[in-house]
Amino acid sequence: MTNQELRLSVGASPGQRVTAVVAGVLLAAVGAAFVALPLVADGLLRRLTGPGDAFASYEEARDLPPGLLPPGLRDSADPNQSGPSPFIGLCGLPFVLLGLYLVLRVLRTAAWLDGSRARVRGALRTRTVDLATARIESGAVSYRDADDDGPAGGPQPRAILATDPGSTRGVIIPLRGMGLPSLPPSELRALAEAITTGRPADGRDGDAHAVSDHLRRLAERRSTD
């Protein structure tokens, strides 16, 4: 096993990054416009329906009976009448957050392997797990092609889930590369070696060895493609 840190080829391809960033920025911009709309509309309505040239403010007309006020001042002085509530703009806040999250996830997602320790960076946080001692499980499942190991149409892991002992949170390492059907063979072998370092070959580590064997077979198959 090499002690040099290896960056895994996970994440979106350059074209996917551009598309996702543009979509995220547009989504955030639409949400921000919706948030600001009530404030802008309220100010615009005040200018359109507010006092005219006769009075600069209500202070100048406060001593007049309501019946003598101009219609614009009389209507806008009604305490039961109000402009758009600024709380309506909060409906656009989820779109702003979703757009920002999409941009951060696409630009920040990355993974490194340093010996047996895997470091996975997501949109907001970075987590590290020791693959040699972690509980290893298969993640998202796709389906095998006819030339893959096993029967055509059978399940094939698309990611591995590594969870530290005594913890309920783990890291997900995708087995697909940037625009590639899988990670490069050298990275698959490095993951397989990291998983089996110092592990017993039986007992509760059977699942980890099964995942490692799959990674090695996948690396061998990709090497011959």
N, C-alpha and C positions, 0 to 999 in steps of 0.2 A: 504494500500500500504506500502510495506517495504522500508525503507530508505537505506538498504544495497545494494551495487552495485552488480548486477547480470550479470555474463558473459553469453552471449547467445551462443548456440551451433551452430554457423555458421562457414562456411569455409569448407575446404577439409578434407577428412578423412586422417589418416596417410599414407595409401597406395597411395592415390591420391597425397599427398604432395611429397612423394618420387619420384613418376613417373614424376610429373611436374618439380621438381627441377632438376632431371637428364636431362630431355628434355631441360629445360632452359639453363643449363650449357653447354650442347652440342651445342645448337644453338648459344649461345654467343661465344663459342670457335671457331666454324666454321666461324662466322662473323669476329672475331679477326684475324684468320688466313688469311682471305681474305683481311683484311685491311693491314696486314703486308706483303702480298705476293708481291706487286709491289716493295717495298723497298728491300726485300730479292732478288727478281729476278733481280733488277737493279744492285745491288752489285755483284751478281753472274755473270751477263753478262759482267760487267766491268772486272772482273777477268779473264773470258774466252776469251774475245776479246780485252783486253787492251794491253798495251805495254809488250814486252817480256823482255828477260834478257839484250838485247843490251842497252836499255835505261831505267833508273829508272823512268823517268817522262818526260812530254813534255818540261819541262824547259831545259833539256839537249839536246833536238832536235829542239828547236824553231828556231835556225839559219839555219837549213838545208832546202833546197827547198822541196816542197811537193813530188816531183818525187823521191827523195832519201829516203823518209821515208819508213819504213817497211809497208807491207800491213795492219797489225793490227793497227798501229798508223795512217796510212793514212785514213782508214775507220772510225775509232773512232774519228778522228779529224774533220770529216764532221759536220758542225754546223747544217745541216738539219736533221741529224740522231740522234735520242735520244732513250733512253730506255723506258720501260713502265712508263706511267704517274702515279705519286703517287695518283692522284685524282681518278683513277680507284678503288683504295682500299676503297674509301668512299661508294661504293655500298654495302660493307659488314657492314657498321655502323648500318643500320636499324636492321640487324639480331642480332647484339650485344645488342642494346637497347631493342629489343623484348625479347631476352633471359633473360636479367636482370629484365625486367618488369614482366615476367612470374614468376621468382623465388620470387621476392618481393611480388607479389600479393598473391601467395600461402602461403608464410611464414608469412605475416603481416596481412592478412585479419582477422578481429575480430570485435565483437560488444559487447557493454555493455549497461545495463539499470540501471540507477541510479534514482530511483523515477520515474518521468515522462520524464526524459531526456535520450535520446538514443545517444550513442557515437559509431560511426562506423569508423573503421580504414581500409583504403585501402592500395594499394601498395605504394603510395607516400604521402598521407595526411590523416588527421583525422578530421571528421566533427561531430558536436554535434547539436541536434535539440530537442526541447521540444515537445514531442508527445501530450501533453495536449492542446497546442495552435497551433500546426502545421496543415497544410492542408494534410489530409490523403487520399491517393488514392491506388487502387490496382495496383500492378506492373505486372511483366511478368505473362502470363496466360498459364496454362497447361490444362489438361482435367480430369474430374472426372472419378473415377472408378465406377463400378456398385453399390458398397456399400457406396458411398459418398452421402452427401445430394444433392438433386436435381436429375435431369435425368442423366442417364449414358451418358458420352461423353460431358457433359456440361462444361463450363469454370470454372476454379478454380484458384484463385490467388496463385502465388508461391512466391510473395514478396510484401511488402508494401513500398510505396514511401511517405516520410514525408518531407514537405517543409515549412520552416518558413514563416509567413506572411510577405509580402512585399519583398520576395526573390524569385529568379528563380531557385536557386540551392537547392537541397534537398539530403536526404540520402536514400539509398535503404537497407531495412532490409530483407534478405531472410527468407522465412518461412520453409526452409529445413535445417535439421541438418547435422552434419558431418557423411556422409554415411547413414543418416536416411531419411525416406520419409517426415518427418516434424520435427519441433522443439519439444522438450518434452512438455507435457501438462502444466507443471508449468510455463515454459517460455512463452507459448502462452497466458495463463491467465494473466501473468504479463504485456505483451504487450497490451492486451485488456483493462486492468485496467488503464494503463498509458494513453491510447488514450482517454478514456472517462472521465478522472478526470476533474471535473469542467465544462464539456461541456453541453450546452443545448441539449435537446433530439430532437429538430426539427431544421428547418431552414437550413442554409448552412452547419451545422454539421451532416447532415443526412448521408453523405458518410462515415464519420469517424465512426459513430455508426454502420453502415452496416458492415464495415470492422471488427470492434470490435466484433460484433455478430458472424461473420464468424470464428474469432479466437477462441471464446468460444465454438462454436459447434465443431470445429476441435479438440480442447483440450479434450472435453468430449468424442468424438469418439475415440481418441488415448488412452484415459484412459481405455476404455473398450476393446481395442484390446488385 
